[in-house]
């Protein structure tokens, strides 16, 4: 289940933001027993480098990532830590 979730997350980010670098770390196992984990939502760290972030402040970059993952935030993802950079910042 978690691997499928990670791959769906990867596909959406690649499709929407076309990153030059993308790393997704699934930390769900570290949060077993946590209230948010009880609903089945995963905990992820996303390190992403994309031209799409150029000219955007950190909040705007996060919004772009959230828009890309869309409805996954409703049930499949409980926590998402985002490190979004442009190619020059990487």
C-alpha positions as CSV (number, residue, x, y, z in Angstrom):
1,X,0.0,0.0,0.0
2,X,2.7,2.5,1.0
3,X,4.8,1.8,-2.1
4,X,1.8,2.3,-4.3
5,X,1.0,5.6,-2.5
6,X,4.6,6.7,-2.9
7,X,4.5,5.9,-6.6
8,X,1.2,7.8,-7.1
9,X,2.8,10.8,-5.3
10,X,5.8,10.6,-7.6
11,X,3.7,10.3,-10.7
12,X,1.6,13.4,-9.8
13,X,4.6,15.5,-8.9
14,X,6.4,14.5,-12.1
15,X,3.4,15.1,-14.3
16,X,2.4,18.5,-12.8
17,X,5.8,20.0,-11.9
18,X,8.3,18.2,-14.2
19,X,11.1,18.2,-11.7
20,X,14.7,17.9,-12.6
21,X,15.2,16.1,-9.2
22,X,12.7,14.4,-7.0
23,X,13.2,12.4,-3.8
24,X,10.3,11.1,-1.7
25,X,11.0,9.7,1.7
26,X,8.2,7.6,3.3
27,X,8.4,8.0,7.1
28,X,5.1,6.5,7.8
29,X,6.6,3.6,9.8
30,X,8.1,6.1,12.2
31,X,4.6,7.4,13.1
32,X,2.8,4.2,13.8
33,X,0.4,4.7,16.6
34,X,0.2,8.5,15.9
35,X,-3.4,9.8,15.7
36,X,-3.0,10.8,12.1
37,X,-1.5,7.5,11.2
38,X,-4.6,5.7,12.6
39,X,-6.6,7.0,9.6
40,X,-4.2,5.4,7.2
41,X,-2.5,8.6,6.0
42,X,1.2,8.5,5.4
43,X,4.0,10.8,6.4
44,X,6.3,11.9,3.6
45,X,9.3,14.2,3.0
46,X,9.5,15.6,-0.5
47,X,12.7,17.1,-1.8
48,X,12.0,18.6,-5.2
49,X,13.8,20.7,-7.7
50,X,11.8,22.3,-10.5
51,X,11.8,25.2,-12.8
52,X,8.2,25.7,-11.9
53,X,9.2,27.2,-8.6
54,X,11.1,30.1,-10.2
55,X,9.8,33.4,-9.0
56,X,7.7,31.9,-6.3
57,X,8.2,32.3,-2.5
58,X,8.2,29.3,-0.2
59,X,4.4,29.4,0.4
60,X,3.6,29.6,-3.3
61,X,5.9,26.6,-3.9
62,X,4.2,24.6,-1.3
63,X,0.8,25.5,-2.8
64,X,2.1,24.2,-6.2
65,X,3.1,20.9,-4.6
66,X,-0.3,20.6,-2.7
67,X,-2.2,21.3,-6.0
68,X,-0.2,18.6,-7.7
69,X,-1.0,16.0,-5.1
70,X,-4.6,17.1,-4.9
71,X,-7.0,14.7,-3.3
72,X,-4.2,12.5,-1.9
73,X,-4.0,15.0,1.0
74,X,-7.6,14.1,2.0
75,X,-6.9,10.4,2.9
76,X,-3.6,9.1,1.7
77,X,-1.2,11.7,3.1
78,X,-1.4,12.9,6.7
79,X,1.8,14.8,6.8
80,X,3.9,16.2,4.0
81,X,7.2,18.0,4.6
82,X,8.3,19.9,1.5
83,X,11.7,21.2,0.4
84,X,11.1,22.9,-2.9
85,X,13.9,24.6,-4.8
86,X,14.8,25.9,-8.3
87,X,17.7,24.3,-10.2
88,X,19.9,27.2,-9.2
89,X,19.1,26.7,-5.5
90,X,19.9,23.0,-5.5
